[in-house]
Amino acid sequence: MTTPLRVAHYINQFFAGIGGEEQAGVGVSFRDGAVGPGRALATAFGDAATVVGTIVCGDNFAAEQPDDAQRAIASHLGDVQPDVLVAGPAFASGRYGLACAHACLTATRLGVPAVTAMHRDNPGATSFRKSVLIVPTGESAMSMPAALEHVTRLATKLGRREPLNPAEVEGYLPQGNRRVWDRGRPGWERALDMLLAKLHGRPFVTEVPYNAPEKVEPARPIADLTRAKIAMITTGGLVRKGNPDRQVSANATRYHRHSVRDLEQLTPEGWEAFHAGYFNHIVNRNPNYILPLSFLRDLEKHGRIGGVHEYMYALPGVSTPVAVATGLGQAIARDLSTAGVDGCLLVAT
């Protein structure tokens, strides 16, 4: 009889039952056995494996203190000595997905194979699919049963150190690795079959996946700028002096909204740049370089625009995954739409 594999499970504060956003800053902790979705994971493994311990970490802690989080995770893995680590599933939760990916990378560096699961558009997947084994899931926990079925199958093979077949066979997200694989039929026959299927309107799967670039419909021109309310957005990492809001300098997970209602311009005494992607000193001498409030006030004074929106929006764009940036942009857009803003001045670096 094969000895059951020892499985370590990584989950966030929500699935551990600690709490939601209000508890996202909790640090790394360890619990014996299976917790929360780990119980369903243990059931899915059956006799093949045992969930010997659960590592828990708040999503904000994992994002804002990554070095401390990874050191703690590595310490717990060293204590447990698992055969394999399973992280998540994270579904469409961006911070959780990124945390799961980092947990897998930490395990891999220790020589422990790891697998996680999340939606294919999760920032964890778009950022780490080449270096982390990821099983695609639906957007919500409704897809938990199917996700666990795939995860346990792959985790069992990993734990037993069995070689994995290509992604299209095993069901994980392609990692872009080339390997020798016999498809059983010559390429010209498969190409003709795909061509005939396409010409006859039948379903087919290409062997050379192509992700078409996103098409964004341009906004309509502003008909009358003299009546338009204009907002300012910057990815240049502008912060209030001393960074009291604790904005990160890269890999943003949220944006910051600051009131400019009573300001005529931005001064170096009140504002500065906190950004890891460019030379900050020029902006620190004159913050209006990345958020030209003084120029918009002048246009407002001379009637060239209707007015300046009372809030400006700032974040550091550098190293922020596209999927995360998309979500942040959508959130800002909703806020601006609710406020009746007519146009935006987006200033990058």
Number of C-alpha atoms within 10 A of each C-alpha: 3 7 9 17 20 19 28 28 29 26 26 31 25 19 18 21 10 15 14 15 11 12 17 20 18 18 19 20 15 16 14 12 17 21 22 13 18 25 13 16 26 22 17 18 22 12 12 16 23 20 25 18 23 27 26 23 30 28 28 22 19 26 21 17 13 15 12 14 23 20 13 18 24 17 12 20 24 13 9 16 16 22 22 28 29 28 28 27 33 30 25 22 18 22 22 29 29 23 28 32 30 22 30 28 21 21 24 17 10 13 11 20 24 28 27 30 31 33 24 20 20 27 25 30 28 17 19 18 19 14 14 23 25 31 26 25 26 19 17 14 15 11 16 20 14 12 22 27 15 18 27 21 14 24 25 20 14 19 20 14 12 10 8 11 12 17 16 10 8 14 15 23 20 16 15 10 8 7 8 6 8 7 8 7 8 9 11 9 10 15 13 11 13 18 15 13 14 13 9 9 9 10 8 12 9 10 11 6 8 7 6 6 6 6 6 6 6 6 7 7 9 11 9 11 16 15 15 20 19 22 21 22 23 21 20 27 28 29 25 18 16 13 14 8 10 12 22 20 19 17 19 22 20 16 21 18 14 13 11 16 11 7 12 13 17 19 16 15 13 12 20 25 27 26 23 17 15 13 12 17 11 13 20 20 15 19 26 19 17 22 26 17 21 17 13 21 18 14 16 19 12 11 13 16 19 18 21 22 21 17 16 21 19 23 28 29 23 18 14 17 17 15 17 21 20 12 14 17 15 12 14 17 14 11 12 18 12 9 13 12 17 20 20 16 14 14 15 14 15
